[in-house]
Amino acid sequence: LSEMKRIIASSGKKIFKQSLSPCPKRLLSMTQKPNIPPREEKSKDIRIYLESADKDEWKTLLPLGIFSGINTNPLLLKEAGVEIKEPVFPELRDLVRMAVDEYNIKEIFIQAWGSTKEELVRTGLIARMFDKHVIISLPFTFEGTQAAAELISKGASVCMMAAHSQKQAVMGSALMADYFSPSVSGISGSGEDAIAQCAAMQKVMEGVGSPTRVMASSLQSADEIVELSKAGLKTFSIPPAVAFELISQPLTTKMTDEYERISQGLLAESKQ
């Protein structure tokens, strides 16, 4: 009997020691939380900008949550009735403030105006003073490139706009501009394949290891965004019509309506 007690006690100590041993790595990996990056870090690589200066269009489309910012130009400002009045430009300043304060926009593109380097630098700095979130858009002309170099040296963020050729992509990269913006509709209007040209510009940037983002602007359809995405572009400036086309899918709407009809029927039955 005493020998049996000794064996039982010895077995109990062995089991107790095993229970204190570290968990197998496989079990630990199953219980540890996966290292999932925050949603913002996962989604920030693609940037879509709303090409509009119309406050009503902002009110309708910006709450979708897909836009990284707003892209404007003189034509859009004119269409929206925004006047550029010297010396303090109150309407333009209020537009910028509305974008930043009411919609929490991180970037809004304002085009500098003027025909000389000095004028472009001066008006670019005025736009920049409205808010730190302003990106100064400049034409890819001789004077525009000179102005961009000076503005960049002063710490401003710059977008080289209305690009139409691959050699301009080389210049934009060498300039260290924040954005390089080919006009998709402008390239198409010249008779060239805009998708192929933009894809080639993206390859130029990648080839030289440039951090400059290629922002395709003046897009005419949602299909163009899809094709440009396949070519490696991640930044797009789209007008409201294309934004509506992006979120409109008849088959999705049809299926959603059918599910809603069934749900309402189930609710009606539960009340009987």
QUIRA-V473836 format. One record per backbone hydrogen bond with DSSP energy under -0.5 kcal/mol. CO is the residue of the C=O (numbers start at 1). NH is the residue of the N-H. E is the energy in kcal/mol with one decimal. If there is no record, write none. Layout:
co & nh & e
CO & NH & E
CO & NH & E
This chain:
co & nh & e
1 & 5 & -2.0
2 & 6 & -1.9
3 & 7 & -1.9
4 & 8 & -2.3
5 & 9 & -2.5
6 & 10 & -2.3
7 & 11 & -2.2
8 & 12 & -2.1
9 & 13 & -1.9
10 & 14 & -1.6
11 & 15 & -2.2
12 & 16 & -2.3
13 & 17 & -2.2
14 & 18 & -2.0
15 & 19 & -1.8
16 & 20 & -0.9
17 & 20 & -0.6
17 & 21 & -0.6
18 & 21 & -0.8
24 & 28 & -2.1
25 & 29 & -2.6
26 & 30 & -1.2
27 & 31 & -1.4
28 & 32 & -2.1
34 & 36 & -1.8
35 & 37 & -0.6
38 & 41 & -0.5
38 & 42 & -1.5
39 & 43 & -1.8
40 & 44 & -1.2
43 & 46 & -0.9
47 & 236 & -2.6
48 & 68 & -3.0
48 & 69 & -0.9
49 & 51 & -0.6
49 & 238 & -2.9
50 & 52 & -1.5
50 & 71 & -2.7
53 & 55 & -0.6
54 & 58 & -2.1
55 & 59 & -2.4
56 & 60 & -1.6
57 & 61 & -2.6
58 & 62 & -2.2
61 & 64 & -1.9
62 & 65 & -1.8
68 & 106 & -0.8
68 & 107 & -0.6
69 & 50 & -2.3
70 & 109 & -2.7
71 & 52 & -0.8
73 & 77 & -2.3
74 & 78 & -2.3
75 & 79 & -2.5
76 & 80 & -1.7
77 & 82 & -2.8
78 & 81 & -1.2
81 & 83 & -0.7
83 & 85 & -0.8
84 & 86 & -0.5
85 & 89 & -2.4
89 & 93 & -2.4
90 & 94 & -2.6
91 & 95 & -1.9
92 & 96 & -2.0
93 & 97 & -2.5
94 & 98 & -2.4
95 & 99 & -2.1
96 & 100 & -2.2
97 & 101 & -3.2
98 & 102 & -2.0
98 & 103 & -1.0
99 & 103 & -0.6
99 & 105 & -2.1
100 & 104 & -0.7
107 & 70 & -2.0
108 & 135 & -2.4
109 & 72 & -1.4
110 & 137 & -2.3
116 & 120 & -2.4
117 & 121 & -2.5
118 & 122 & -2.4
119 & 123 & -2.7
120 & 124 & -2.0
121 & 125 & -2.3
122 & 126 & -1.7
123 & 127 & -2.3
124 & 128 & -2.1
125 & 129 & -1.7
126 & 130 & -0.7
127 & 130 & -0.9
127 & 131 & -0.6
128 & 131 & -0.7
131 & 134 & -1.5
133 & 108 & -1.9
134 & 136 & -0.5
135 & 110 & -2.6
135 & 137 & -0.6
136 & 159 & -2.7
137 & 112 & -2.4
138 & 161 & -2.7
139 & 141 & -2.0
141 & 145 & -2.5
142 & 146 & -1.9
143 & 147 & -2.5
144 & 148 & -2.3
145 & 149 & -2.1
146 & 150 & -1.8
147 & 151 & -2.7
148 & 152 & -2.8
149 & 153 & -1.8
150 & 154 & -1.0
151 & 156 & -2.5
152 & 155 & -1.7
157 & 136 & -2.6
158 & 178 & -1.2
158 & 179 & -1.9
159 & 138 & -2.7
159 & 161 & -0.7
160 & 181 & -3.3
161 & 140 & -1.0
163 & 183 & -1.7
165 & 169 & -0.7
166 & 169 & -0.6
166 & 170 & -1.3
167 & 171 & -1.7
168 & 172 & -2.7
169 & 173 & -2.0
170 & 174 & -2.4
171 & 175 & -2.2
172 & 176 & -0.7
172 & 177 & -1.8
173 & 176 & -0.8
178 & 213 & -2.1
179 & 160 & -2.5
180 & 182 & -0.7
180 & 215 & -2.5
181 & 163 & -2.2
182 & 184 & -0.8
182 & 217 & -2.5
183 & 187 & -2.5
184 & 188 & -2.4
185 & 189 & -2.3
186 & 190 & -0.9
187 & 190 & -0.6
187 & 192 & -1.5
188 & 191 & -1.7
192 & 194 & -1.0
193 & 197 & -2.3
194 & 198 & -2.7
195 & 199 & -2.3
196 & 200 & -2.1
197 & 201 & -2.2
198 & 202 & -2.2
199 & 203 & -1.9
200 & 204 & -1.9
201 & 205 & -2.0
202 & 206 & -2.3
203 & 207 & -2.7
204 & 208 & -1.7
205 & 210 & -2.7
206 & 209 & -0.8
213 & 180 & -2.8
213 & 215 & -0.8
214 & 216 & -0.7
214 & 235 & -0.7
216 & 237 & -3.0
217 & 184 & -2.5
218 & 185 & -0.8
221 & 225 & -0.9
222 & 226 & -1.8
223 & 227 & -2.5
224 & 228 & -2.5
225 & 229 & -2.3
226 & 230 & -1.9
227 & 231 & -1.1
228 & 233 & -2.2
229 & 232 & -1.5
234 & 47 & -2.9
235 & 216 & -2.0
236 & 49 & -3.3
236 & 238 & -0.5
237 & 219 & -1.0
238 & 51 & -3.3
239 & 242 & -0.6
239 & 243 & -1.9
240 & 244 & -2.6
241 & 245 & -1.7
242 & 246 & -2.3
243 & 247 & -1.5
244 & 248 & -0.6
245 & 248 & -0.6
247 & 249 & -0.6
249 & 252 & -0.5
249 & 253 & -2.3
250 & 254 & -2.7
251 & 255 & -2.4
252 & 256 & -2.5
253 & 257 & -2.5
254 & 258 & -1.9
255 & 259 & -2.4
256 & 260 & -2.4
257 & 261 & -2.2
258 & 262 & -2.1
259 & 263 & -2.7
260 & 264 & -2.6
261 & 265 & -1.8
262 & 266 & -2.4
263 & 267 & -2.3
264 & 268 & -2.1
265 & 269 & -2.1
266 & 270 & -2.0
267 & 271 & -0.9
268 & 271 & -0.5
269 & 272 & -1.1
